[in-house]
């Protein structure tokens, strides 16, 4: 599963939505949790593609780096360093050109050789 996750992250880092989706099962579920609260959930590859396309304008550059990897009972847990540079001004006061760095964790599951679950967790 690690090679599949690395392909997904490489496409994410390139902002290559087609490359990201190529690693996904048609029934993929994506969830994003911030401080333990579910903020986004998509069902199916079409919803995830729409989310990826509609949010790609937020960053002029972004990168996820694997810090640690563990696989157990069909779930891969990946500790991630995320950094990005905002491309637009946001209503919360963040300005275009500002950078952000976060540590987080992602969980992945696969079915039929493709990612069927992605859960992103950050504080």
MARMAR-122152 format. One record per atom (N, C-alpha, C, O): residue in one letter; y, x, z. Coordinates in steps of 0.05 Angstrom, whole numbers, plus 5000, padded with zeros to 4 digits. Layout:
BEGIN
aYXZ;...
This chain:
BEGIN
x497650175000;x500050005000;x502550175000;x504650094991;x502350425010;x504750585012;x506050644985;x508450634982;x504350694965;x505450744938;x506950504927;x509050534914;x505850264932;x507150024924;x509849984938;x511849914925;x509950044963;x512450024979;x514450234969;x516850174966;x513550474963;x515350674952;x516450594925;x518850654920;x514850464908;x515950364883;x518050154887;x520050154873;x517549974906;x519449764912;x522149884922;x524249804913;x521850074941;x524350194952;x525850364931;x528350364931;x524450494913;x525750644892;x527350454874;x529550524866;x526150224867;x527550034851;x529949914866;x532049884855;x529549864892;x531749764909;x534049964909;x536349884905;x533450214913;x535550424914;x536950444887;x539350524886;x535650394865;x536850394838;x538350134832;x539650114811;x538149934850;x539149664845;x537949544820;x539249414804;x535349604817;x533749514794;x532149264802;x529849284812;x533349034799;x532048784807;x529348734793;x527448654806;x529248794767;x526748754752;x524648944763;x522248854766;x525349184770;x523449374782;x522449284809;x520149314816;x524249174825;x523549064851;x521548834848;x519448834861;x522148654831;x520548414827;x517848484815;x515848344820;x517648704800;x515148784788;x513048864810;x510648874804;x513948914834;x512148984856;x511348744872;x509748774891;x512348504865;x511948264882;x509848074871;x509548044847;x508447954889;x506547734883;x508347494877;x510447464889;x507447314860;x509047074854;x509546894878;x511446744878;x507946924899;x508246764924;x509546924946;x509246854970;x510947134940;x512147304960;x514047154979;x515546974970;x513947225004;x515747115024;x517447355034;x516447565041;x520047315034;x521947515044;x523447395068;x524347175066;x523547545090;x525047465113;x526847695123;x526047925122;x529247625131;x531047825142;x531847725170;x532847505174;x531447905190;x532147845218;x534348045227;x534048285223;x536447935239;x538548105251;x538648035280;x539047805288;x538348235297;x538248205327;x536347985335;x536847825353;x534047975321;x531947785328;x532247505317;x530647335322;x534447455302;x534947195291;x534447195261;x535547365246;x532847005251;x532346975223;x534946895209;x536146695215;x535847065189;x538247005175;x537746925146;x539446775135;x535547015134;x534946945107;x531846915104;x530347075116;x530946715089;x528146695082;x527946585053;x529346395046;x526346715037;x525846625010;x522846575007;x521246715020;x522146394989;x519346334983;x519046364953;x520346224937;x517346544944;x516746574916;x518546784903;x520746844912;x517446894881;x518847114868;x521447024855;x523347184854;x521646774846;x524146684834;x526446674854;x528646754848;x525846574878;x527946564899;x528846844907;x531146904911;x526847024910;x527547304917;x529147444895;x531047584901;x528447394870;x529947504848;x532847404849;x534747564846;x533247144854;x535947034856;x537547154879;x539847224875;x536247194902;x537647314924;x538447604917;x540647684923;x536547754906;x537148034899;x539448054878;x541148224881;x539347874859;x541447884838;x544147794850;x546247914843;x544147594867;x546747494877;x547947664898;x550347644903;x546347844911;x547448014931;x547948304921;x549048464936;x547148364897;x547348644887;x550248734885;x550748974885;x552148544882;x554948624879;x556248734905;x558348844904;x554848694927;x556048774953;x556349074956;x558149164970;x554549224944;x554549514948;x554849664922;x553749584901;x556549874922;x556750044899;x554450254899;x553750354878;x553450304923;x551050484926;x549650394951;x550850314970;x546950424950;x545450354974;x542850514973;x541850594951;x541650564996;x539250724997;x537650655022;x538750635044;x535050625019;x533250605041;x531350845040;x530250905020;x531050975063;x529451215066;x527251155087;x527851055108;x524751215080;x522651185099;x522751405120;x522651645113;x522951325145;x522951525168;x520151545180;x519351755188;x518651325180;x515951325191;x514451095178;x515550895170;x511751135175;x510050935162;x507550905178;x506251105186;x506750655182;x504250605196;x502950355183;x504350165177;x500350365180;x498950135168;x496650055187;x495050225195;x496649795194;x494549695213;x494049405207;x495849245203;x491449335205;x490649055202;x491948915179;x492748685181;x492349055156;x493448935132;x496448925131;x497548815112;x497849025152;x500749025152;x501749315153;x500849475170;x503549385136;x504949645137;x507549605151;x509149435144;x508049775171;x510549775185;x512050035178;x510950255181;x514450005168;x516050225157;x518650235172;x520150045172;x519150465185;x521750505198;x523650625177;x522950815163;x525950495174;x527750545151;x530450635161;x531450545182;x531650815146;x534450885149;x535850765125;x535150825102;x537750585129;x539250465107;x542150575108;x543350585129;x543050655085;x545950715083;x546950595057;x545550585037;x549450505058;x550650385034;x553650405035;x554850445056;x554850375012;x557750375009;x558550104997;x557550024976;x560249955011;x561049695002;x562749704977;x564449884973;x562249524959;x563649504933;x565949314934;x567749314917;x565949134954;x567948924956;x568948894984;x567648985003;x571348784987;x572348715013;x570948465023;x570448275008;x570248455049;x568848235061;x570648085080;x572548195091;x570047825084;x571747665102;x571847765131;x573747705146;x569847925139;x569748025167;x571448275171;x571348395192;x572948355150;x574648595153;x573548845141;x575049045138;x571048855133;x569949085119;x571349115092;x571648915078;x572149355086;x573549405061;x571749555041;x570049705048;x572349505015;x570949644994;x571349944998;x573450035005;x569150094995;x569250384999;x568250465026;x567550695030;x568150285045;x567050345072;x564050375070;x562750245054;x562950545088;x560150595088;x558850475113;x560250435133;x556350425112;x554750315134;x552150465135;x550950525115;x551250525160;x548650655164;x547250495186;x548350455208;x544750415181;x543250265200;x540350375201;x539250465181;x539150355225;x536350395227;x535050125229;x536049945242;x532750095216;x531349845217;x528449885213;x527450105212;x527049655211;x524149655208;x523549445187;x524749235187;x521649505170;x520649305151;x517649285153;x516249485158;x516749045149;x513848985149;x513048885122;x514448725110;x510748985112;x509848915086;x506848835087;x505348945103;x506148635071;x503348565066;x502948535036;x504848475021;x500548585027;x499948564999;x497648374993;x495948325010;x497648264969;x495548104959;x495248164929;x497248174915;x492848194920;x492248254892;x493848494882;x494748504859;x494248694899;x495648934891;x498648914889;x499949094879;x499848694899;x502648644898;x503648564926;x502148464943;x506248604931;x507448534957;x507648234959;x508748094942;x506448124981;x506547834985;x508247755009;x508947525013;x508947955026;x510747905048;x512448155053;x511548375053;x515048105057;x516948315065;x518648195087;x519947995084;x518648325110;x520348255132;x522148485140;x521148705146;x524748445139;x526648655147;x527848585174;x528648355179;x527948785191;x528948745219;x531048965225;x530549205222;x533348865234;x535449055243;x536948935266;x536648705273;x538449115280;x539949025304;x542748965296;x544348885313;
